[in-house]
Amino acid sequence: MQVSVISFTRNGLELSEKIEKSFIDWQIKLYTKYKLEVLEGSSQIIYVSQGISEWAGEQMGQKNVLVFIGACGIAVRAIASYVKDKLQDSPVLVMDEQGNYVIPLLSGHIGGANDIANILAERLQATPVITTATDVNRRFAVDLFAQKNGLKIVNKDGIAKISSKILDGKTITVAIEEGHWDGVGIVPEQIEIVDLDSEIEKDIVIKTENEMDKAELILQPKEYIIGIGCKRGKEEDKLIRWIQKSLEEAGIFMEQVYAMASIDRKKDEEGLLRISQREGIPFLTYSAEELERVTGSLHESEFVKKTVGVSNVCERAALYACGEEGRLVYEKHAEDGMTIAVAKRKWSVLFDEN
């Protein structure tokens, strides 16, 4: 993910540089409206010449994480025109320029702003200010549960209804398609697992088929893994068109994709990282040794093996990411320095203490 940090004062600029130094494992870009002579010729800090709202719109359009160092009011006014809904919004956070508090403003669960706030606070010795009701009351959060389990939220309006029941102390009935929950994990005390075919009224239904059931909230598994390889520096627009074309041929929608996978040599491939962030799909990478463990009938290439150490990247990466019982549903296709394959994973639901 790319984290875009914007500051407005000297203190804020210093804090943004501290964030960058504390998060070498994150892709961070520093922006400022505080124009200093030292910024001339600096490739590290980008001066924002346009309006803050326009800048925020560009960042949110790219699905970047936004961190404002300054007043909450500045952030609210900047993002107001671009807020869509909780399933699409970028994570937005605010820090005071002294670095005392971290406040997630937008996309606390789906976008991960609450988790990011906690990580920022831990590394910078700040205090996270979390206002999400289910988090504050330490209750089951269904949107976070869906995200962790790779489940698509079919009817987003159901999130508020389920959360309201949870916060009112009511029991929530959850029906899971047979064979996709093995009883592992701690089921929250307010959750009652019921049979999908029972006559019991269901609050949440988790199943593969997309017909609407009579439930407050419908969750569907994201079953597919895209395995992909490409030449270094392949443009994002070419990659996304290739992916979309391939998915269409396979009869798969992007919203059914659980993750993209490739060899670890591609872990910093800009085009793939941008697609991962924009589409909200994890990008997983594995070593040649890990991919070599995949067995089965694959499209092998000695040239690829000599180049990257394994005879096939896209099929092996897709299958490896699936884990046990994964199977190819779209075999290797190649075009213009890009390769792609799609595998279907066996999905399962796990409860934890979220």
C-alpha positions as CSV (number, residue, x, y, z in Angstrom):
1,M,0.0,0.0,0.0
2,Q,1.1,3.6,-0.6
3,V,0.8,5.9,2.4
4,S,0.6,9.6,1.4
5,V,1.4,11.9,4.3
6,I,0.7,15.6,4.0
7,S,1.8,18.3,6.4
8,F,1.1,22.1,6.7
9,T,3.7,23.4,9.2
10,R,7.4,23.0,10.1
11,N,6.5,20.7,13.0
12,G,4.2,18.7,10.8
13,L,6.9,18.3,8.2
14,E,9.3,17.1,10.8
15,L,6.7,14.6,12.1
16,S,6.1,13.3,8.5
17,E,9.9,12.7,8.1
18,K,9.8,10.8,11.4
19,I,7.0,8.6,10.1
20,E,9.0,7.9,7.0
21,K,12.0,6.8,9.0
22,S,9.9,4.7,11.3
23,F,8.2,2.8,8.5
24,I,10.9,1.6,6.1
25,D,8.7,-1.4,5.4
26,W,5.9,0.8,4.0
27,Q,5.7,2.7,0.7
28,I,5.5,6.3,1.9
29,K,5.4,9.5,0.0
30,L,5.7,12.9,1.8
31,Y,3.7,15.9,0.7
32,T,3.6,19.4,2.2
33,K,2.0,22.8,1.9
34,Y,4.7,24.3,4.0
35,K,7.1,25.7,1.4
36,L,10.7,25.8,2.5
37,E,13.7,26.7,0.5
38,V,15.2,23.4,1.4
39,L,12.4,21.7,-0.6
40,E,13.9,23.1,-3.8
41,G,15.7,20.2,-5.4
42,S,14.5,17.7,-2.8
43,S,13.2,14.5,-4.3
44,Q,12.1,13.3,-0.8
45,I,9.3,15.8,-0.1
46,I,6.7,16.9,-2.7
47,Y,5.3,20.4,-2.5
48,V,1.5,20.4,-3.2
49,S,0.9,23.3,-5.5
50,Q,-2.8,22.6,-6.1
51,G,-5.6,22.8,-3.6
52,I,-5.8,20.3,-0.7
53,S,-9.1,19.0,-1.9
54,E,-7.8,18.3,-5.4
55,W,-4.8,16.6,-4.0
56,A,-7.0,14.4,-1.7
57,G,-9.2,13.5,-4.7
58,E,-6.2,12.3,-6.6
59,Q,-4.9,10.2,-3.7
60,M,-8.3,8.7,-3.0
61,G,-8.7,7.9,-6.7
62,Q,-5.6,5.8,-6.5
63,K,-6.8,4.2,-3.3
64,N,-3.8,5.4,-1.3
65,V,-3.8,5.7,2.5
66,L,-4.0,9.4,3.5
67,V,-2.4,10.8,6.6
68,F,-3.1,14.4,7.4
69,I,-0.8,16.0,10.0
70,G,-2.9,18.9,11.3
71,A,-6.5,19.7,12.3
72,C,-9.3,17.2,11.6
73,G,-11.3,20.0,10.0
74,I,-8.7,20.3,7.2
75,A,-8.9,16.6,6.5
76,V,-12.7,16.6,6.6
77,R,-13.1,19.5,4.2
78,A,-10.4,18.0,1.8
79,I,-12.0,14.6,1.5
80,A,-15.7,15.6,1.7
81,S,-16.4,15.6,-2.1
82,Y,-14.8,12.2,-2.6
83,V,-16.4,10.0,0.1
84,K,-18.4,7.2,-1.5
85,D,-19.2,4.3,0.8
86,K,-17.5,2.2,3.4
87,L,-16.6,-0.6,0.9
88,Q,-14.7,1.8,-1.5
89,D,-13.4,4.7,0.6
90,S,-9.6,5.0,1.1
91,P,-8.3,4.9,4.7
92,V,-7.9,8.5,6.0
93,L,-6.2,9.3,9.3
94,V,-5.2,12.5,11.1
95,M,-2.3,13.2,13.5
96,D,-1.7,16.3,15.5
97,E,1.6,18.0,14.6
98,Q,3.0,17.1,18.0
99,G,2.5,13.4,17.3
100,N,0.4,12.8,20.4
101,Y,-2.7,11.3,18.8
102,V,-3.7,9.2,15.7
103,I,-7.3,9.4,14.6
104,P,-8.8,7.2,11.9
105,L,-11.5,9.2,10.1
106,L,-12.6,7.0,7.3
107,S,-12.6,3.3,6.3
108,G,-11.6,2.0,9.8
109,H,-12.4,-1.6,9.1
110,I,-12.6,-2.4,5.3
111,G,-9.7,0.0,4.5
112,G,-7.8,-0.9,7.6
113,A,-7.5,2.7,9.0
114,N,-8.0,1.4,12.6
115,D,-5.2,-1.1,12.3
116,I,-3.0,1.5,10.6
117,A,-3.7,3.9,13.5
118,N,-2.7,1.3,16.1
119,I,0.5,0.6,14.2
120,L,1.4,4.3,13.9
121,A,0.6,4.9,17.5
122,E,2.8,2.0,18.6
123,R,5.9,3.0,16.6
124,L,5.6,6.7,17.3
125,Q,4.5,6.4,21.0
126,A,1.2,8.1,20.3
127,T,-2.3,7.4,21.4
128,P,-4.8,5.9,18.9
129,V,-8.2,7.5,19.1
130,I,-10.6,4.8,17.8
131,T,-14.3,5.7,17.6
132,T,-15.8,2.7,15.8
133,A,-18.5,1.4,18.1
134,T,-17.8,-2.3,17.8
135,D,-14.1,-1.7,18.5
136,V,-14.7,0.6,21.4
137,N,-17.1,-2.0,23.0
138,R,-14.9,-4.9,21.9
139,R,-17.7,-6.6,20.0
140,F,-17.9,-8.7,16.8
141,A,-17.4,-6.5,13.7
142,V,-18.9,-8.2,10.7
143,D,-17.2,-6.1,8.1
144,L,-13.8,-6.9,9.6
145,F,-14.8,-10.5,9.8
146,A,-15.7,-10.5,6.1
147,Q,-12.4,-8.9,5.2
148,K,-10.3,-11.3,7.2
149,N,-12.1,-14.3,5.7
150,G,-12.0,-13.1,2.1
151,L,-15.8,-12.6,1.9
152,K,-17.5,-10.2,-0.4
153,I,-20.3,-8.1,1.2
154,V,-23.2,-8.4,-1.1
155,N,-25.6,-6.0,0.6
156,K,-23.6,-3.3,2.5
157,D,-26.7,-1.9,4.2
158,G,-26.8,-5.1,6.3
159,I,-23.5,-4.1,8.0
160,A,-25.2,-1.4,10.1
161,K,-28.1,-3.6,10.9
162,I,-25.9,-6.4,12.2
163,S,-23.7,-4.0,14.1
164,S,-26.8,-2.5,15.7
165,K,-28.0,-5.8,16.9
166,I,-24.6,-6.7,18.3
167,L,-24.3,-3.5,20.2
168,D,-27.8,-4.0,21.6
169,G,-26.6,-7.2,23.1
170,K,-28.8,-9.4,20.8
171,T,-27.7,-12.9,19.5
172,I,-26.9,-13.1,15.8
173,T,-27.6,-16.2,13.8
174,V,-25.0,-17.2,11.2
175,A,-25.6,-19.9,8.5
176,I,-22.5,-21.2,6.6
177,E,-22.5,-23.3,3.6
178,E,-21.8,-26.9,4.5
179,G,-18.2,-28.0,4.5
180,H,-16.8,-24.5,4.9
181,W,-16.5,-24.2,8.7
182,D,-14.8,-26.8,10.7
183,G,-15.5,-25.4,14.2
184,V,-12.0,-24.0,14.5
185,G,-11.6,-20.7,16.4
186,I,-13.5,-18.9,19.1
187,V,-17.0,-18.1,18.1
188,P,-18.0,-14.8,19.7
189,E,-20.6,-15.3,22.5
190,Q,-23.3,-13.3,20.6
191,I,-23.0,-15.5,17.5
192,E,-25.1,-18.7,17.0
193,I,-24.2,-21.0,14.2
194,V,-27.3,-22.4,12.5
195,D,-27.9,-24.8,9.7
196,L,-28.3,-23.2,6.3
197,D,-31.4,-25.4,5.5
198,S,-33.1,-24.8,8.8
199,E,-36.2,-22.7,9.2
200,I,-34.5,-20.5,11.8
201,E,-34.4,-16.9,10.9
202,K,-30.9,-16.0,9.8
203,D,-29.1,-12.7,10.3
204,I,-26.0,-13.6,8.2
205,V,-25.7,-16.1,5.4
206,I,-22.3,-17.2,4.0
207,K,-22.5,-19.2,0.8
208,T,-21.1,-19.5,-2.7
209,E,-24.3,-19.1,-4.8
210,N,-25.3,-15.5,-5.5
211,E,-29.1,-15.7,-5.1
212,M,-30.4,-13.5,-2.3
213,D,-31.5,-15.3,0.8
214,K,-33.7,-13.9,3.5
215,A,-31.1,-12.5,5.8
216,E,-29.9,-9.2,7.0
217,L,-26.5,-9.7,5.4
218,I,-25.2,-11.9,2.6
219,L,-21.5,-12.8,2.4
220,Q,-20.0,-14.6,-0.6
221,P,-16.5,-16.1,-0.7
222,K,-13.9,-14.7,-3.0
223,E,-12.7,-18.0,-4.5
224,Y,-10.2,-17.1,-7.1
225,I,-6.4,-16.4,-7.2
226,I,-4.8,-14.7,-10.1
227,G,-1.3,-16.0,-10.8
228,I,0.7,-13.5,-12.8
229,G,4.1,-12.8,-14.3
230,C,5.4,-9.9,-16.4
231,K,8.4,-8.2,-17.8
232,R,10.0,-5.7,-15.5
233,G,8.3,-2.2,-15.8
234,K,5.2,-3.4,-17.5
235,E,2.7,-0.5,-17.5
236,E,-0.3,-0.7,-15.1
237,D,-2.9,0.0,-17.8
238,K,-1.6,-2.9,-20.0
239,L,-1.6,-5.2,-17.0
240,I,-5.1,-4.3,-15.9
241,R,-6.5,-4.7,-19.4
242,W,-4.8,-8.1,-19.6
243,I,-6.2,-9.2,-16.3
244,Q,-9.7,-8.0,-17.2
245,K,-9.6,-9.7,-20.6
246,S,-8.5,-13.0,-19.0
247,L,-11.1,-12.9,-16.2
248,E,-13.8,-12.3,-18.8
249,E,-12.7,-15.3,-20.8
250,A,-12.7,-17.4,-17.6
251,G,-16.2,-16.1,-16.7
252,I,-14.9,-14.5,-13.4
253,F,-15.6,-11.1,-12.0
254,M,-12.9,-9.0,-10.4
255,E,-15.0,-8.9,-7.2
256,Q,-14.7,-12.7,-6.9
257,V,-10.8,-12.5,-6.8
258,Y,-9.3,-13.2,-3.4
259,A,-5.7,-12.3,-4.3
260,M,-3.0,-11.9,-6.9
261,A,0.2,-14.0,-6.7
262,S,3.6,-14.1,-8.3
263,I,7.3,-14.8,-7.6
264,D,9.1,-12.7,-5.0
265,R,11.1,-11.0,-7.8
266,K,7.9,-9.1,-8.5
267,K,7.3,-7.9,-5.0
268,D,8.1,-4.4,-5.9
269,E,6.6,-4.4,-9.5
270,E,5.0,-1.0,-9.6
271,G,2.2,-1.9,-12.0
272,L,1.1,-4.9,-10.0
273,L,1.3,-3.1,-6.7
274,R,-0.9,-0.3,-8.1
275,I,-3.5,-2.7,-9.3
276,S,-3.5,-4.5,-5.9
277,Q,-4.1,-1.3,-4.1
278,R,-6.6,0.1,-6.5
279,E,-8.7,-3.1,-6.6
280,G,-8.3,-3.9,-2.9
281,I,-6.7,-7.3,-3.7
282,P,-3.7,-8.6,-1.7
283,F,-0.6,-9.2,-3.8
284,L,1.2,-12.3,-2.6
285,T,4.7,-13.3,-3.6
286,Y,6.7,-16.5,-3.1
287,S,10.3,-17.7,-3.6
288,A,11.3,-19.9,-6.5
289,E,11.9,-22.7,-4.0
290,E,8.3,-22.4,-2.7
291,L,6.8,-22.3,-6.2
292,E,8.9,-25.4,-7.1
293,R,6.9,-27.4,-4.5
294,V,3.7,-27.2,-6.6
295,T,3.1,-30.4,-8.5
296,G,0.7,-31.4,-11.3
297,S,0.3,-30.9,-15.0
298,L,1.8,-27.4,-15.7
299,H,3.0,-25.5,-18.7
300,E,6.7,-25.6,-18.1
301,S,9.4,-23.4,-19.7
302,E,13.1,-24.0,-19.6
303,F,13.7,-20.3,-20.5
304,V,11.7,-19.1,-17.5
305,K,13.5,-21.6,-15.3
306,K,16.9,-20.3,-16.3
307,T,15.6,-16.7,-15.9
308,V,13.8,-16.8,-12.5
309,G,14.7,-20.3,-11.1
310,V,11.3,-22.0,-11.6
311,S,9.8,-23.3,-14.8
312,N,6.4,-21.6,-14.5
313,V,5.4,-18.6,-12.4
314,C,1.7,-17.8,-13.0
315,E,0.2,-21.3,-12.6
316,R,2.5,-22.3,-9.7
317,A,1.9,-18.9,-7.9
318,A,-1.9,-19.2,-8.2
319,L,-1.9,-22.8,-6.9
320,Y,0.5,-22.2,-4.1
321,A,-1.6,-19.3,-2.9
322,C,-4.6,-21.5,-2.8
323,G,-3.1,-24.0,-0.4
324,E,-4.4,-27.5,-0.4
325,E,-7.1,-28.5,-2.8
326,G,-6.6,-25.5,-5.1
327,R,-7.2,-26.2,-8.8
328,L,-6.5,-24.4,-12.1
329,V,-9.7,-23.0,-13.8
330,Y,-7.8,-20.9,-16.4
331,E,-4.5,-22.3,-17.5
332,K,-1.4,-20.3,-18.5
333,H,-2.0,-17.6,-21.2
334,A,0.7,-15.3,-22.5
335,E,0.8,-12.0,-24.3
336,D,3.2,-9.2,-24.8
337,G,5.5,-10.1,-21.9
338,M,2.7,-11.0,-19.5
339,T,1.5,-14.4,-18.3
340,I,-1.6,-15.2,-16.3
341,A,-3.4,-18.2,-14.8
342,V,-6.4,-18.4,-12.4
343,A,-6.9,-21.0,-9.7
344,K,-9.9,-21.7,-7.5
345,R,-9.3,-22.1,-3.8
346,K,-11.2,-24.1,-1.2
347,W,-12.6,-21.4,1.1
348,S,-13.3,-21.7,4.8
349,V,-14.5,-19.5,7.6
350,L,-12.5,-18.8,10.7
351,F,-13.8,-16.9,13.8
352,D,-11.4,-15.1,16.1
353,E,-11.6,-12.5,18.8
354,N,-12.0,-9.5,16.5
